Amino acid sequence: MQPKDRLREEIESIPDELASEVIDFIILLKSRYKTEKMESPLIAESSLQKDWLLPEEDKAWEGL
């Protein structure tokens, strides 16, 4: 069984009182995933920035 199929089954079986909590949790997970996906390049940029700002780096790119 695929994860989304299992999720649909579980959602169908929960009481209506829990549905809003499940929706909130799904929204939280999607938001967290989107944020983490966007942060990875920013983390790499900050660690590489020390090399990018060197005069040697500027000289290497002069002819391009």
mmCIF file as Biopython writes it, N, C-alpha, C and O atoms, coordinates in Angstrom:
data_model
#
loop_
_atom_site.group_PDB
_atom_site.id
_atom_site.type_symbol
_atom_site.label_atom_id
_atom_site.label_alt_id
_atom_site.label_comp_id
_atom_site.label_asym_id
_atom_site.label_entity_id
_atom_site.label_seq_id
_atom_site.pdbx_PDB_ins_code
_atom_site.Cartn_x
_atom_site.Cartn_y
_atom_site.Cartn_z
_atom_site.occupancy
_atom_site.B_iso_or_equiv
_atom_site.auth_seq_id
_atom_site.auth_asym_id
_atom_site.pdbx_PDB_model_num
ATOM 1   N N  . MET A ? 1  ? 0.846   -1.182 0.000   1.0 0.0 1  A 1 
ATOM 2   C CA . MET A ? 1  ? 0.000   0.000  0.000   1.0 0.0 1  A 1 
ATOM 3   C C  . MET A ? 1  ? 0.891   1.246  0.000   1.0 0.0 1  A 1 
ATOM 4   O O  . MET A ? 1  ? 1.856   1.328  0.760   1.0 0.0 1  A 1 
ATOM 5   N N  . GLN A ? 2  ? 0.568   2.182  -0.835  1.0 0.0 2  A 1 
ATOM 6   C CA . GLN A ? 2  ? 1.323   3.431  -0.924  1.0 0.0 2  A 1 
ATOM 7   C C  . GLN A ? 2  ? 1.027   4.320  0.291   1.0 0.0 2  A 1 
ATOM 8   O O  . GLN A ? 2  ? -0.060  4.244  0.864   1.0 0.0 2  A 1 
ATOM 9   N N  . PRO A ? 3  ? 1.988   5.159  0.681   1.0 0.0 3  A 1 
ATOM 10  C CA . PRO A ? 3  ? 1.781   6.008  1.861   1.0 0.0 3  A 1 
ATOM 11  C C  . PRO A ? 3  ? 0.535   6.898  1.771   1.0 0.0 3  A 1 
ATOM 12  O O  . PRO A ? 3  ? -0.182  7.060  2.759   1.0 0.0 3  A 1 
ATOM 13  N N  . LYS A ? 4  ? 0.278   7.468  0.605   1.0 0.0 4  A 1 
ATOM 14  C CA . LYS A ? 4  ? -0.898  8.336  0.494   1.0 0.0 4  A 1 
ATOM 15  C C  . LYS A ? 4  ? -2.191  7.539  0.617   1.0 0.0 4  A 1 
ATOM 16  O O  . LYS A ? 4  ? -3.179  8.037  1.157   1.0 0.0 4  A 1 
ATOM 17  N N  . ASP A ? 5  ? -2.190  6.304  0.118   1.0 0.0 5  A 1 
ATOM 18  C CA . ASP A ? 5  ? -3.367  5.448  0.281   1.0 0.0 5  A 1 
ATOM 19  C C  . ASP A ? 5  ? -3.595  5.144  1.756   1.0 0.0 5  A 1 
ATOM 20  O O  . ASP A ? 5  ? -4.724  5.178  2.245   1.0 0.0 5  A 1 
ATOM 21  N N  . ARG A ? 6  ? -2.529  4.852  2.439   1.0 0.0 6  A 1 
ATOM 22  C CA . ARG A ? 6  ? -2.618  4.579  3.889   1.0 0.0 6  A 1 
ATOM 23  C C  . ARG A ? 6  ? -3.110  5.811  4.630   1.0 0.0 6  A 1 
ATOM 24  O O  . ARG A ? 6  ? -3.929  5.710  5.543   1.0 0.0 6  A 1 
ATOM 25  N N  . LEU A ? 7  ? -2.610  6.967  4.236   1.0 0.0 7  A 1 
ATOM 26  C CA . LEU A ? 7  ? -3.023  8.224  4.853   1.0 0.0 7  A 1 
ATOM 27  C C  . LEU A ? 7  ? -4.524  8.452  4.646   1.0 0.0 7  A 1 
ATOM 28  O O  . LEU A ? 7  ? -5.238  8.836  5.573   1.0 0.0 7  A 1 
ATOM 29  N N  . ARG A ? 8  ? -4.985  8.213  3.429   1.0 0.0 8  A 1 
ATOM 30  C CA . ARG A ? 8  ? -6.428  8.362  3.146   1.0 0.0 8  A 1 
ATOM 31  C C  . ARG A ? 8  ? -7.257  7.435  4.038   1.0 0.0 8  A 1 
ATOM 32  O O  . ARG A ? 8  ? -8.290  7.838  4.572   1.0 0.0 8  A 1 
ATOM 33  N N  . GLU A ? 9  ? -6.801  6.209  4.193   1.0 0.0 9  A 1 
ATOM 34  C CA . GLU A ? 9  ? -7.497  5.252  5.057   1.0 0.0 9  A 1 
ATOM 35  C C  . GLU A ? 9  ? -7.572  5.748  6.493   1.0 0.0 9  A 1 
ATOM 36  O O  . GLU A ? 9  ? -8.621  5.699  7.136   1.0 0.0 9  A 1 
ATOM 37  N N  . GLU A ? 10 ? -6.435  6.225  6.976   1.0 0.0 10 A 1 
ATOM 38  C CA . GLU A ? 10 ? -6.390  6.718  8.361   1.0 0.0 10 A 1 
ATOM 39  C C  . GLU A ? 10 ? -7.288  7.934  8.535   1.0 0.0 10 A 1 
ATOM 40  O O  . GLU A ? 10 ? -7.993  8.050  9.538   1.0 0.0 10 A 1 
ATOM 41  N N  . ILE A ? 11 ? -7.267  8.836  7.570   1.0 0.0 11 A 1 
ATOM 42  C CA . ILE A ? 11 ? -8.098  10.037 7.653   1.0 0.0 11 A 1 
ATOM 43  C C  . ILE A ? 11 ? -9.578  9.666  7.673   1.0 0.0 11 A 1 
ATOM 44  O O  . ILE A ? 11 ? -10.358 10.242 8.432   1.0 0.0 11 A 1 
ATOM 45  N N  . GLU A ? 12 ? -9.953  8.719  6.851   1.0 0.0 12 A 1 
ATOM 46  C CA . GLU A ? 12 ? -11.353 8.280  6.817   1.0 0.0 12 A 1 
ATOM 47  C C  . GLU A ? 12 ? -11.804 7.693  8.143   1.0 0.0 12 A 1 
ATOM 48  O O  . GLU A ? 12 ? -12.988 7.742  8.476   1.0 0.0 12 A 1 
ATOM 49  N N  . SER A ? 13 ? -10.868 7.138  8.901   1.0 0.0 13 A 1 
ATOM 50  C CA . SER A ? 13 ? -11.253 6.443  10.135  1.0 0.0 13 A 1 
ATOM 51  C C  . SER A ? 13 ? -11.194 7.322  11.392  1.0 0.0 13 A 1 
ATOM 52  O O  . SER A ? 13 ? -11.626 6.890  12.461  1.0 0.0 13 A 1 
ATOM 53  N N  . ILE A ? 14 ? -10.668 8.542  11.281  1.0 0.0 14 A 1 
ATOM 54  C CA . ILE A ? 14 ? -10.567 9.367  12.494  1.0 0.0 14 A 1 
ATOM 55  C C  . ILE A ? 14 ? -11.901 10.054 12.785  1.0 0.0 14 A 1 
ATOM 56  O O  . ILE A ? 14 ? -12.683 10.312 11.870  1.0 0.0 14 A 1 
ATOM 57  N N  . PRO A ? 15 ? -12.156 10.344 14.047  1.0 0.0 15 A 1 
ATOM 58  C CA . PRO A ? 15 ? -13.369 11.091 14.410  1.0 0.0 15 A 1 
ATOM 59  C C  . PRO A ? 15 ? -13.301 12.517 13.852  1.0 0.0 15 A 1 
ATOM 60  O O  . PRO A ? 15 ? -12.219 13.084 13.697  1.0 0.0 15 A 1 
ATOM 61  N N  . ASP A ? 16 ? -14.459 13.078 13.556  1.0 0.0 16 A 1 
ATOM 62  C CA . ASP A ? 16 ? -14.516 14.442 13.018  1.0 0.0 16 A 1 
ATOM 63  C C  . ASP A ? 16 ? -13.822 15.456 13.938  1.0 0.0 16 A 1 
ATOM 64  O O  . ASP A ? 16 ? -13.273 16.454 13.471  1.0 0.0 16 A 1 
ATOM 65  N N  . GLU A ? 17 ? -13.852 15.192 15.228  1.0 0.0 17 A 1 
ATOM 66  C CA . GLU A ? 17 ? -13.235 16.119 16.189  1.0 0.0 17 A 1 
ATOM 67  C C  . GLU A ? 17 ? -11.720 16.243 15.984  1.0 0.0 17 A 1 
ATOM 68  O O  . GLU A ? 17 ? -11.126 17.264 16.330  1.0 0.0 17 A 1 
ATOM 69  N N  . LEU A ? 18 ? -11.107 15.216 15.428  1.0 0.0 18 A 1 
ATOM 70  C CA . LEU A ? 18 ? -9.656  15.242 15.217  1.0 0.0 18 A 1 
ATOM 71  C C  . LEU A ? 18 ? -9.257  15.779 13.840  1.0 0.0 18 A 1 
ATOM 72  O O  . LEU A ? 18 ? -8.082  16.057 13.602  1.0 0.0 18 A 1 
ATOM 73  N N  . ALA A ? 19 ? -10.200 15.921 12.959  1.0 0.0 19 A 1 
ATOM 74  C CA . ALA A ? 19 ? -9.887  16.317 11.580  1.0 0.0 19 A 1 
ATOM 75  C C  . ALA A ? 19 ? -9.157  17.660 11.525  1.0 0.0 19 A 1 
ATOM 76  O O  . ALA A ? 19 ? -8.195  17.799 10.770  1.0 0.0 19 A 1 
ATOM 77  N N  . SER A ? 20 ? -9.588  18.643 12.301  1.0 0.0 20 A 1 
ATOM 78  C CA . SER A ? 20 ? -8.920  19.955 12.247  1.0 0.0 20 A 1 
ATOM 79  C C  . SER A ? 20 ? -7.479  19.860 12.758  1.0 0.0 20 A 1 
ATOM 80  O O  . SER A ? 20 ? -6.599  20.561 12.257  1.0 0.0 20 A 1 
ATOM 81  N N  . GLU A ? 21 ? -7.232  19.005 13.745  1.0 0.0 21 A 1 
ATOM 82  C CA . GLU A ? 21 ? -5.859  18.822 14.235  1.0 0.0 21 A 1 
ATOM 83  C C  . GLU A ? 21 ? -4.980  18.169 13.176  1.0 0.0 21 A 1 
ATOM 84  O O  . GLU A ? 21 ? -3.815  18.532 13.017  1.0 0.0 21 A 1 
ATOM 85  N N  . VAL A ? 22 ? -5.537  17.213 12.460  1.0 0.0 22 A 1 
ATOM 86  C CA . VAL A ? 22 ? -4.789  16.548 11.391  1.0 0.0 22 A 1 
ATOM 87  C C  . VAL A ? 22 ? -4.455  17.551 10.287  1.0 0.0 22 A 1 
ATOM 88  O O  . VAL A ? 22 ? -3.337  17.562 9.771   1.0 0.0 22 A 1 
ATOM 89  N N  . ILE A ? 23 ? -5.415  18.382 9.932   1.0 0.0 23 A 1 
ATOM 90  C CA . ILE A ? 23 ? -5.176  19.414 8.914   1.0 0.0 23 A 1 
ATOM 91  C C  . ILE A ? 23 ? -4.072  20.356 9.365   1.0 0.0 23 A 1 
ATOM 92  O O  . ILE A ? 23 ? -3.171  20.670 8.588   1.0 0.0 23 A 1 
ATOM 93  N N  . ASP A ? 24 ? -4.132  20.811 10.611  1.0 0.0 24 A 1 
ATOM 94  C CA . ASP A ? 24 ? -3.095  21.702 11.142  1.0 0.0 24 A 1 
ATOM 95  C C  . ASP A ? 24 ? -1.722  21.034 11.105  1.0 0.0 24 A 1 
ATOM 96  O O  . ASP A ? 24 ? -0.725  21.673 10.766  1.0 0.0 24 A 1 
ATOM 97  N N  . PHE A ? 25 ? -1.672  19.763 11.449  1.0 0.0 25 A 1 
ATOM 98  C CA . PHE A ? 25 ? -0.408  19.037 11.450  1.0 0.0 25 A 1 
ATOM 99  C C  . PHE A ? 25 ? 0.160   18.901 10.042  1.0 0.0 25 A 1 
ATOM 100 O O  . PHE A ? 25 ? 1.361   19.068 9.833   1.0 0.0 25 A 1 
ATOM 101 N N  . ILE A ? 26 ? -0.698  18.601 9.086   1.0 0.0 26 A 1 
ATOM 102 C CA . ILE A ? 26 ? -0.253  18.497 7.694   1.0 0.0 26 A 1 
ATOM 103 C C  . ILE A ? 26 ? 0.291   19.834 7.202   1.0 0.0 26 A 1 
ATOM 104 O O  . ILE A ? 26 ? 1.327   19.877 6.539   1.0 0.0 26 A 1 
ATOM 105 N N  . ILE A ? 27 ? -0.396  20.911 7.520   1.0 0.0 27 A 1 
ATOM 106 C CA . ILE A ? 27 ? 0.069   22.249 7.129   1.0 0.0 27 A 1 
ATOM 107 C C  . ILE A ? 27 ? 1.417   22.547 7.770   1.0 0.0 27 A 1 
ATOM 108 O O  . ILE A ? 27 ? 2.303   23.101 7.119   1.0 0.0 27 A 1 
ATOM 109 N N  . LEU A ? 28 ? 1.582   22.184 9.040   1.0 0.0 28 A 1 
ATOM 110 C CA . LEU A ? 28 ? 2.858   22.377 9.734   1.0 0.0 28 A 1 
ATOM 111 C C  . LEU A ? 28 ? 3.973   21.604 9.051   1.0 0.0 28 A 1 
ATOM 112 O O  . LEU A ? 28 ? 5.052   22.147 8.818   1.0 0.0 28 A 1 
ATOM 113 N N  . LEU A ? 29 ? 3.724   20.343 8.730   1.0 0.0 29 A 1 
ATOM 114 C CA . LEU A ? 29 ? 4.742   19.519 8.071   1.0 0.0 29 A 1 
ATOM 115 C C  . LEU A ? 29 ? 5.137   20.085 6.719   1.0 0.0 29 A 1 
ATOM 116 O O  . LEU A ? 29 ? 6.321   20.135 6.387   1.0 0.0 29 A 1 
ATOM 117 N N  . LYS A ? 30 ? 4.150   20.513 5.935   1.0 0.0 30 A 1 
ATOM 118 C CA . LYS A ? 30 ? 4.451   21.088 4.620   1.0 0.0 30 A 1 
ATOM 119 C C  . LYS A ? 30 ? 5.265   22.370 4.759   1.0 0.0 30 A 1 
ATOM 120 O O  . LYS A ? 30 ? 6.197   22.604 3.989   1.0 0.0 30 A 1 
ATOM 121 N N  . SER A ? 31 ? 4.918   23.188 5.726   1.0 0.0 31 A 1 
ATOM 122 C CA . SER A ? 31 ? 5.648   24.434 5.960   1.0 0.0 31 A 1 
ATOM 123 C C  . SER A ? 31 ? 7.083   24.158 6.381   1.0 0.0 31 A 1 
ATOM 124 O O  . SER A ? 31 ? 8.013   24.795 5.888   1.0 0.0 31 A 1 
ATOM 125 N N  . ARG A ? 32 ? 7.263   23.205 7.296   1.0 0.0 32 A 1 
ATOM 126 C CA . ARG A ? 32 ? 8.597   22.851 7.770   1.0 0.0 32 A 1 
ATOM 127 C C  . ARG A ? 32 ? 9.447   22.306 6.618   1.0 0.0 32 A 1 
ATOM 128 O O  . ARG A ? 32 ? 10.620  22.654 6.489   1.0 0.0 32 A 1 
ATOM 129 N N  . TYR A ? 33 ? 8.853   21.458 5.790   1.0 0.0 33 A 1 
ATOM 130 C CA . TYR A ? 33 ? 9.571   20.884 4.650   1.0 0.0 33 A 1 
ATOM 131 C C  . TYR A ? 33 ? 10.012  21.983 3.689   1.0 0.0 33 A 1 
ATOM 132 O O  . TYR A ? 33 ? 11.150  21.987 3.220   1.0 0.0 33 A 1 
ATOM 133 N N  . LYS A ? 34 ? 9.114   22.907 3.401   1.0 0.0 34 A 1 
ATOM 134 C CA . LYS A ? 34 ? 9.427   24.006 2.488   1.0 0.0 34 A 1 
ATOM 135 C C  . LYS A ? 34 ? 10.546  24.881 3.052   1.0 0.0 34 A 1 
ATOM 136 O O  . LYS A ? 34 ? 11.451  25.287 2.323   1.0 0.0 34 A 1 
ATOM 137 N N  . THR A ? 35 ? 10.482  25.167 4.347   1.0 0.0 35 A 1 
ATOM 138 C CA . THR A ? 35 ? 11.508  25.992 4.993   1.0 0.0 35 A 1 
ATOM 139 C C  . THR A ? 35 ? 12.863  25.299 4.965   1.0 0.0 35 A 1 
ATOM 140 O O  . THR A ? 35 ? 13.868  25.926 4.628   1.0 0.0 35 A 1 
ATOM 141 N N  . GLU A ? 36 ? 12.909  24.014 5.312   1.0 0.0 36 A 1 
ATOM 142 C CA . GLU A ? 36 ? 14.172  23.276 5.318   1.0 0.0 36 A 1 
ATOM 143 C C  . GLU A ? 36 ? 14.760  23.186 3.914   1.0 0.0 36 A 1 
ATOM 144 O O  . GLU A ? 36 ? 15.974  23.284 3.735   1.0 0.0 36 A 1 
ATOM 145 N N  . LYS A ? 37 ? 13.907  23.003 2.937   1.0 0.0 37 A 1 
ATOM 146 C CA . LYS A ? 37 ? 14.364  22.908 1.552   1.0 0.0 37 A 1 
ATOM 147 C C  . LYS A ? 37 ? 14.995  24.227 1.106   1.0 0.0 37 A 1 
ATOM 148 O O  . LYS A ? 37 ? 15.966  24.224 0.349   1.0 0.0 37 A 1 
ATOM 149 N N  . MET A ? 38 ? 14.452  25.347 1.568   1.0 0.0 38 A 1 
ATOM 150 C CA . MET A ? 38 ? 14.963  26.653 1.182   1.0 0.0 38 A 1 
ATOM 151 C C  . MET A ? 38 ? 16.214  27.028 1.972   1.0 0.0 38 A 1 
ATOM 152 O O  . MET A ? 38 ? 17.042  27.792 1.476   1.0 0.0 38 A 1 
ATOM 153 N N  . GLU A ? 39 ? 16.369  26.511 3.187   1.0 0.0 39 A 1 
ATOM 154 C CA . GLU A ? 39 ? 17.500  26.868 4.035   1.0 0.0 39 A 1 
ATOM 155 C C  . GLU A ? 39 ? 18.804  26.219 3.592   1.0 0.0 39 A 1 
ATOM 156 O O  . GLU A ? 39 ? 19.870  26.798 3.803   1.0 0.0 39 A 1 
ATOM 157 N N  . SER A ? 40 ? 18.757  25.051 2.992   1.0 0.0 40 A 1 
ATOM 158 C CA . SER A ? 40 ? 19.975  24.339 2.622   1.0 0.0 40 A 1 
ATOM 159 C C  . SER A ? 40 ? 20.923  25.172 1.761   1.0 0.0 40 A 1 
ATOM 160 O O  . SER A ? 40 ? 22.110  25.250 2.077   1.0 0.0 40 A 1 
ATOM 161 N N  . PRO A ? 41 ? 20.442  25.797 0.682   1.0 0.0 41 A 1 
ATOM 162 C CA . PRO A ? 41 ? 21.368  26.629 -0.106  1.0 0.0 41 A 1 
ATOM 163 C C  . PRO A ? 41 ? 21.907  27.818 0.687   1.0 0.0 41 A 1 
ATOM 164 O O  . PRO A ? 41 ? 23.048  28.233 0.480   1.0 0.0 41 A 1 
ATOM 165 N N  . LEU A ? 42 ? 21.105  28.366 1.587   1.0 0.0 42 A 1 
ATOM 166 C CA . LEU A ? 42 ? 21.562  29.496 2.389   1.0 0.0 42 A 1 
ATOM 167 C C  . LEU A ? 42 ? 22.675  29.088 3.341   1.0 0.0 42 A 1 
ATOM 168 O O  . LEU A ? 42 ? 23.616  29.849 3.564   1.0 0.0 42 A 1 
ATOM 169 N N  . ILE A ? 43 ? 22.570  27.899 3.898   1.0 0.0 43 A 1 
ATOM 170 C CA . ILE A ? 43 ? 23.619  27.400 4.793   1.0 0.0 43 A 1 
ATOM 171 C C  . ILE A ? 43 ? 24.911  27.200 4.013   1.0 0.0 43 A 1 
ATOM 172 O O  . ILE A ? 43 ? 25.985  27.569 4.486   1.0 0.0 43 A 1 
ATOM 173 N N  . ALA A ? 44 ? 24.814  26.622 2.828   1.0 0.0 44 A 1 
ATOM 174 C CA . ALA A ? 44 ? 25.995  26.416 1.996   1.0 0.0 44 A 1 
ATOM 175 C C  . ALA A ? 44 ? 26.622  27.746 1.610   1.0 0.0 44 A 1 
ATOM 176 O O  . ALA A ? 44 ? 27.845  27.887 1.600   1.0 0.0 44 A 1 
ATOM 177 N N  . GLU A ? 45 ? 25.779  28.716 1.294   1.0 0.0 45 A 1 
ATOM 178 C CA . GLU A ? 45 ? 26.295  30.021 0.891   1.0 0.0 45 A 1 
ATOM 179 C C  . GLU A ? 45 ? 27.117  30.652 2.006   1.0 0.0 45 A 1 
ATOM 180 O O  . GLU A ? 45 ? 28.190  31.197 1.750   1.0 0.0 45 A 1 
ATOM 181 N N  . SER A ? 46 ? 26.634  30.586 3.221   1.0 0.0 46 A 1 
ATOM 182 C CA . SER A ? 46 ? 27.373  31.206 4.320   1.0 0.0 46 A 1 
ATOM 183 C C  . SER A ? 46 ? 28.707  30.516 4.569   1.0 0.0 46 A 1 
ATOM 184 O O  . SER A ? 46 ? 29.675  31.180 4.941   1.0 0.0 46 A 1 
ATOM 185 N N  . SER A ? 47 ? 28.785  29.208 4.377   1.0 0.0 47 A 1 
ATOM 186 C CA . SER A ? 47 ? 30.047  28.512 4.601   1.0 0.0 47 A 1 
ATOM 187 C C  . SER A ? 47 ? 31.037  28.745 3.457   1.0 0.0 47 A 1 
ATOM 188 O O  . SER A ? 47 ? 32.249  28.715 3.673   1.0 0.0 47 A 1 
ATOM 189 N N  . LEU A ? 48 ? 30.535  28.974 2.253   1.0 0.0 48 A 1 
ATOM 190 C CA . LEU A ? 48 ? 31.413  29.207 1.095   1.0 0.0 48 A 1 
ATOM 191 C C  . LEU A ? 48 ? 31.788  30.676 0.922   1.0 0.0 48 A 1 
ATOM 192 O O  . LEU A ? 48 ? 32.743  31.006 0.218   1.0 0.0 48 A 1 
ATOM 193 N N  . GLN A ? 49 ? 31.037  31.538 1.563   1.0 0.0 49 A 1 
ATOM 194 C CA . GLN A ? 49 ? 31.235  32.980 1.373   1.0 0.0 49 A 1 
ATOM 195 C C  . GLN A ? 49 ? 32.658  33.420 1.715   1.0 0.0 49 A 1 
ATOM 196 O O  . GLN A ? 49 ? 33.191  34.327 1.075   1.0 0.0 49 A 1 
ATOM 197 N N  . LYS A ? 50 ? 33.269  32.800 2.698   1.0 0.0 50 A 1 
ATOM 198 C CA . LYS A ? 50 ? 34.630  33.199 3.084   1.0 0.0 50 A 1 
ATOM 199 C C  . LYS A ? 50 ? 35.603  33.037 1.920   1.0 0.0 50 A 1 
ATOM 200 O O  . LYS A ? 50 ? 36.537  33.826 1.779   1.0 0.0 50 A 1 
ATOM 201 N N  . ASP A ? 51 ? 35.388  32.013 1.082   1.0 0.0 51 A 1 
ATOM 202 C CA . ASP A ? 51 ? 36.249  31.815 -0.089  1.0 0.0 51 A 1 
ATOM 203 C C  . ASP A ? 51 ? 35.866  32.748 -1.233  1.0 0.0 51 A 1 
ATOM 204 O O  . ASP A ? 51 ? 36.736  33.217 -1.966  1.0 0.0 51 A 1 
ATOM 205 N N  . TRP A ? 52 ? 34.583  33.018 -1.390  1.0 0.0 52 A 1 
ATOM 206 C CA . TRP A ? 52 ? 34.122  33.875 -2.486  1.0 0.0 52 A 1 
ATOM 207 C C  . TRP A ? 52 ? 34.650  35.297 -2.366  1.0 0.0 52 A 1 
ATOM 208 O O  . TRP A ? 52 ? 34.839  35.983 -3.371  1.0 0.0 52 A 1 
ATOM 209 N N  . LEU A ? 53 ? 34.885  35.732 -1.144  1.0 0.0 53 A 1 
ATOM 210 C CA . LEU A ? 53 ? 35.279  37.116 -0.923  1.0 0.0 53 A 1 
ATOM 211 C C  . LEU A ? 53 ? 36.796  37.340 -0.984  1.0 0.0 53 A 1 
ATOM 212 O O  . LEU A ? 53 ? 37.258  38.459 -0.763  1.0 0.0 53 A 1 
ATOM 213 N N  . LEU A ? 54 ? 37.557  36.315 -1.274  1.0 0.0 54 A 1 
ATOM 214 C CA . LEU A ? 54 ? 39.007  36.447 -1.363  1.0 0.0 54 A 1 
ATOM 215 C C  . LEU A ? 54 ? 39.416  37.132 -2.670  1.0 0.0 54 A 1 
ATOM 216 O O  . LEU A ? 54 ? 38.791  36.908 -3.707  1.0 0.0 54 A 1 
ATOM 217 N N  . PRO A ? 55 ? 40.453  37.958 -2.627  1.0 0.0 55 A 1 
ATOM 218 C CA . PRO A ? 55 ? 40.941  38.597 -3.851  1.0 0.0 55 A 1 
ATOM 219 C C  . PRO A ? 55 ? 41.363  37.572 -4.907  1.0 0.0 55 A 1 
ATOM 220 O O  . PRO A ? 55 ? 41.206  37.816 -6.103  1.0 0.0 55 A 1 
ATOM 221 N N  . GLU A ? 56 ? 41.893  36.436 -4.475  1.0 0.0 56 A 1 
ATOM 222 C CA . GLU A ? 56 ? 42.302  35.388 -5.410  1.0 0.0 56 A 1 
ATOM 223 C C  . GLU A ? 56 ? 41.097  34.868 -6.214  1.0 0.0 56 A 1 
ATOM 224 O O  . GLU A ? 56 ? 41.216  34.543 -7.395  1.0 0.0 56 A 1 
ATOM 225 N N  . GLU A ? 57 ? 39.982  34.801 -5.571  1.0 0.0 57 A 1 
ATOM 226 C CA . GLU A ? 57 ? 38.756  34.334 -6.233  1.0 0.0 57 A 1 
ATOM 227 C C  . GLU A ? 57 ? 38.322  35.334 -7.310  1.0 0.0 57 A 1 
ATOM 228 O O  . GLU A ? 57 ? 37.937  34.948 -8.414  1.0 0.0 57 A 1 
ATOM 229 N N  . ASP A ? 58 ? 38.391  36.620 -6.970  1.0 0.0 58 A 1 
ATOM 230 C CA . ASP A ? 58 ? 38.051  37.653 -7.961  1.0 0.0 58 A 1 
ATOM 231 C C  . ASP A ? 58 ? 38.975  37.571 -9.165  1.0 0.0 58 A 1 
ATOM 232 O O  . ASP A ? 58 ? 38.531  37.674 -10.309 1.0 0.0 58 A 1 
ATOM 233 N N  . LYS A ? 59 ? 40.258  37.385 -8.903  1.0 0.0 59 A 1 
ATOM 234 C CA . LYS A ? 59 ? 41.235  37.312 -9.994  1.0 0.0 59 A 1 
ATOM 235 C C  . LYS A ? 59 ? 40.960  36.097 -10.891 1.0 0.0 59 A 1 
ATOM 236 O O  . LYS A ? 59 ? 41.104  36.179 -12.110 1.0 0.0 59 A 1 
ATOM 237 N N  . ALA A ? 60 ? 40.568  34.981 -10.290 1.0 0.0 60 A 1 
ATOM 238 C CA . ALA A ? 60 ? 40.302  33.777 -11.071 1.0 0.0 60 A 1 
ATOM 239 C C  . ALA A ? 60 ? 39.119  33.960 -12.023 1.0 0.0 60 A 1 
ATOM 240 O O  . ALA A ? 60 ? 39.075  33.318 -13.073 1.0 0.0 60 A 1 
ATOM 241 N N  . TRP A ? 61 ? 38.183  34.801 -11.685 1.0 0.0 61 A 1 
ATOM 242 C CA . TRP A ? 61 ? 36.991  35.004 -12.495 1.0 0.0 61 A 1 
ATOM 243 C C  . TRP A ? 61 ? 37.103  36.210 -13.435 1.0 0.0 61 A 1 
ATOM 244 O O  . TRP A ? 61 ? 36.177  36.463 -14.206 1.0 0.0 61 A 1 
ATOM 245 N N  . GLU A ? 62 ? 38.173  36.934 -13.394 1.0 0.0 62 A 1 
ATOM 246 C CA . GLU A ? 62 ? 38.337  38.162 -14.191 1.0 0.0 62 A 1 
ATOM 247 C C  . GLU A ? 62 ? 38.093  37.946 -15.677 1.0 0.0 62 A 1 
ATOM 248 O O  . GLU A ? 62 ? 37.408  38.756 -16.301 1.0 0.0 62 A 1 
ATOM 249 N N  . GLY A ? 63 ? 38.621  36.896 -16.257 1.0 0.0 63 A 1 
ATOM 250 C CA . GLY A ? 63 ? 38.559  36.689 -17.693 1.0 0.0 63 A 1 
ATOM 251 C C  . GLY A ? 63 ? 37.239  36.142 -18.210 1.0 0.0 63 A 1 
ATOM 252 O O  . GLY A ? 63 ? 37.069  35.980 -19.418 1.0 0.0 63 A 1 
ATOM 253 N N  . LEU A ? 64 ? 36.328  35.863 -17.338 1.0 0.0 64 A 1 
ATOM 254 C CA . LEU A ? 64 ? 35.056  35.257 -17.775 1.0 0.0 64 A 1 
ATOM 255 C C  . LEU A ? 64 ? 33.986  36.281 -18.031 1.0 0.0 64 A 1 
ATOM 256 O O  . LEU A ? 64 ? 32.867  35.925 -18.402 1.0 0.0 64 A 1 
#
